[in-house]
């Protein structure tokens, strides 16, 4: 696992986000589109990837997934898939993923976590330290440690 400082990845992620935001909005005009993940948090260390949440009404999730696949995205394998969540990854080599989420579902936490870190430089520092401690780990080990941190942050009053 390799991590990058904000000045090494942020500009390219911002540019890609603006591009995909327009393309998603054209396909799904009623969707909520949010830049999430480390690249949406000032001063956060990142793997250099871009994550975009696409929030839709629950009964429209499957159709949204089909439409988003026309942008060159496929369902991500070996990850959680429910009627309220589908993760899509770019098939052309860009390190971009869409989290297609049913509005109001338990998976709305992506935005809440982002907002808590945006409000707290101390939490960003803790997040960065966690990431740096995982350098060289497998993706599975890293995800497990990161999930515990996210749950702790979201559990704070």
N, C-alpha and C positions, 0 to 999 in steps of 0.2 A: 504494500500500500504506500503510495507516494502522495505527499501533500504539497500545496503551493501557497505562497504568501499572496495576499490580495492583489498586489501590483503585478503579479505574474499571470493572473487569470481573469480578473474582474472585468476589464474592458471588453474582452471577447465574449464573456457571458452576457454582459449588458446588451451588446450588439445582437447576439443570437436571440436573446429574450424579446427584444423589440420586433425582430423579424417574425418570430413564431407567434407572438401576441397578435399581430395583424392577420396572419394566416389562420389562426384558430378562430379569431373573431369573425372572419369571413365565412368559415364553415359552420360555426356555432354561435350565432349572434346573441343568444340568451345565456351563454355560459359565463361563469365567473372565471377569470384568468388571473392567476397569481404567480409571481416569481417567488419560489420557495427554495429551501435548501441553503447551504452555506454561502453560495454566491449572492444570496439576497440579504445577507447580514453584514453590515459594515465591519471591517477588520477581521473577518473570520477566515481561518485557514480552510482550504478546500482541496478536494481531489481534482478540481478544475472543471468539474461537470456542471451542467445546468439542469435544474429541476423546475418544471412548470406544473402547477396544479390547474386542472380544468374541472371546475365544479358544474355539474348538470343535475337536472331533476332525475330522481332515481329511475323512473320509467324510461328515461332517454339515454341511460348509460351505454347500453349495447350499441345503439345507433351512433352515439358519439364516438365510440371506439372504432366503428367501421369508417366513419368519416375521417377521423384523425389518421387512420392508417393510410389514407390517400396522400398524406404529407411525408410518407416514407418511414412510418413507424410500425413496429410489430409488438405483439404482446411479449413482455419480458418473462422468460422462463425462470423456474426455480424461485418464484417470489409469491407472496400472498395474492390470491385472486378471489374476490367475492362478488356478489351481485351489486355491492356498493363501492368496489375498488378494482381498478385495472391499471396496471403499470405498463407503459409502452416505452420502448427504446428505439432510438434512431437506427435505421438499417443502413445508412450511407456513411457511417463512420464518425459523424459528429457525436460528441459526448453529451447528448441531450436526452432527457426522459420526461414523459408526461405522466402525472398521477391523475388519472381520471377518477373523480370522486363524486358520489351521490351527495348533493347538498343536504346538510343537516345530519349526515351520518357520523359515526364515530371517527371517520377518517378526516374530518375537518381539522384535526390536531396539527396538521402540517403548517397551517397559517398561524395558529395559536403559538406554536413553538417558535416560529420565526419572529413573531411580534414580541414575545418575552425576551428573546436575545437582542432584538433591536433596542429594547428599552434598558438593557443592563450590560454595560461593558464588562462587569465582573463575570457574568455568565458566559459572555463571549470568550473571556480569558480562560475560564474553566473548560469550555468546549475546545478551544485551541490546544490546551494542555492535554486533554483526553486524546485528541487526534494525534498529536505528536507522540504520545506514549504508545500508539498503535502502529507506528511506522514499521513496515516489514511484516505485519500480521496478515492473515488471510482476510478476505472480505467478510466471511462468516463470523470470525472472531471480532472484527471491528464492528460489524452491525450489532452484535450482541451487547458489546460495551456501550455503543452509542445509544441503543434502545433504552438501556437502564438510565442513562443520563437524561434522555428525553422524558421518560416517565417521571423522573425526579423533578425536573423543571416544571412539567405540566401539573404535577401534584402540589406544587407550592401555591399557597393562597394568594 
